[in-house]
Amino acid sequence: MTSTINLLGLSGSLRQQSAHTAILNTVAERLAGPVRLTLHGLEHIPPYNEDHDGVHAPLAVVGLRAAVAQADGILIGSPEYNHGMSGVLKNALDWLSRPHGKSVVSGRPVLCFTASPAFTGGVRAHQQLNETLWAIQATMVVYPQIVIGGVAGKIEHGRLVDTAACTFLMDGVGALIEQASSGRAV
């Protein structure tokens, strides 16, 4: 009997018509069998303040940490703002990096993608995201960088419809699933 592989999706965009949320929803719909992707919103995560951490951590942060702890793997999508990842995503990762040395992300398989209206697809944000995840000791899935350029023309009705981008992304998600399932306790 196969148990469910639980993936957590984090979108670094808060926009109602977010391309990153649309892409995560597309992935969730394409998963089959014992794999599911659940999106966790970041809109209620307050700015990081160490004075409010530990036993005083806000409920939204406690919920985010619990969702990460229960996930077998994480799929993160980030826009590129001013050559970097979104502030909302960086802030969430700062909360998730604590307490120092005991981050719920540490050792957990993570796959990232960026998307942008520009042809570069958010490569600079992707690099910054990788550096942050490396610093908090996430286990990065070995897969070529997933960047989706010209994303506005690749989203229709709230879903990623570009065949090449979708195939490449889903192959990466396959690598995430493989790593997440191999790291589980039997």
N, C-alpha and C positions, 0 to 999 in steps of 0.2 A: 504494500500500500504506500502510495506516494503522498507526502505531506505538502502543504502549500508553501511556496517560496514567496515571501512577502517583500516586495520592493517598495521603497518610499520615494516619492517624487517631490522635489523642491524647486519651485519656480522663483527666480530672482526678480521677477517683474510683478508689480501689484496692479498693473493695468487690467481693466475689465476685458479688453480685447487682446490680451497678451499673446504674442506668438509663442512664447515659451510654455505657457500653460496649455495652449492649443496643441503644441507638439507633445507635451506630457500626456494629454488626454488621448491623442492619437496612439501613442505607445500603449497606454492602458487598454484601449479597445482592441489592439492587435495581439495582445498576449493571450495565450491559450493554455489549456491544461491546468497544471497545478501552480501557475504563476499569476500573481496579481500585483498591480501597481496602484498604490493609494497616494493621492496628492495631499500634502499638508501645507496649508497656507501660512504665510509669514507676516500677514498684515497686522497681527496683534502683538508682535514681538517688539518690546520697547528697546530703546537704545541701550547698549551694554553699559552697565554700571556695576563695578565690583562690589560696591556697598550694598547692592540689592541682590547679590548672588548667594549661593549656599542655601541655608534654611530660609532665607528671605527671597528666594527666586520667584519672580512673577509666575502666575499659573500658566500663562501662555508659553513660557520658557520650559516649565516643568512638563507640559504636554508635548512640546517639540522634542525634548530630550527623551521622553518615554517612547514617542513614535520612532525615533532613530534607534533606540535600544531594542525595540521589537522587530526592526527591519533586518532582513537578511542581506540587503544591499540598498544602495542609494543612487538615484538618478537625479542629477542636478542640471538645470538649464539656467543660463544667465545671459541677459542682454549685455551689451557693451556701452557703458556711459563714460565719456571722456577718457577713453583708452583703458578702462578698467571694469571690473565686475560691478554689479549694482551694489549700492550702499546697503540695501535691505538684505541682500544675500551675505555680504561681508559681516554685517551685524549679527545675523543668525549664526554664522560660523564662529564668530567670536563667543557667543553664548554657548555654542556646542563644544567649544574647545576647553571649557572649564568643567570641573576643577582641573587645574594643571596636572598633567600626567594621568588623568582619569577620564578623558574625554570619551563620550559615548560613540564618537566617530572613529576613535583610534582602533585600527585593525579591521574596520568594516569596509567591504568593497564599495567603491564609488566610481561611477562613470559620469562624465560631464559632457555637456554640449553647449555651444553658444550659437546664437543666430542674430543676424543684423540685416537691416535694409541695405547696408553697404556690401560690396562684393567680397570684402574680407571676412565677413561672417562672424566678427567678434573675436579674432585670434588673440588680440591683446588682453581681452577680458579672460579668455581661456587660460592664457599663461599665468595671469594673476591668480585665478582660481586654483590652478594646479599648485602654485607656490603655497597658497594658504592651506590647502588640503595636505600637502606634504608636511607643513609645519605642525599640523595637528595629528599627524601620523595616521591618516586615512590610508587604506590600501587602494591605490589607484589601479583600475583595471587596465591592463596592457592592451591598448587598442589605438589606432591612429586618431589624431585629434578630430573631433566631430564639430565642424563649423558649417553653418548653413547661411550662405550669403544670399542676398536678394530675397530675404524671407517673406517680404510682403506679397510677392507674386507666387509664393509656394503654399500659402494658407488659403483655404476656401471653406466657408461655413464652419469656422472654428477648428479645422483639422489640417494637418500637413498632407498635401496631396502630391507633392513632387516625388515621383517614383524613385529616382536616384538617391535623393536625400533620405527618404524614408527607408529604403533598403539598407543604406550604409548605417543609419542610426539603429535600425533593428538588429543588424549584425553585431553592432556594439553592445546592444542590450542583451543579445545572446551570450556574449562574452561575460557580461555582468552576471547573468543568471548562472552560467557555468561556475564562475568564481564564488558566487553566493552559495550555491548548492554544495560545492566541494568543501567549503569552510564550515558547514553546519555539523553539529554533533549528531552522530547517528544513534 
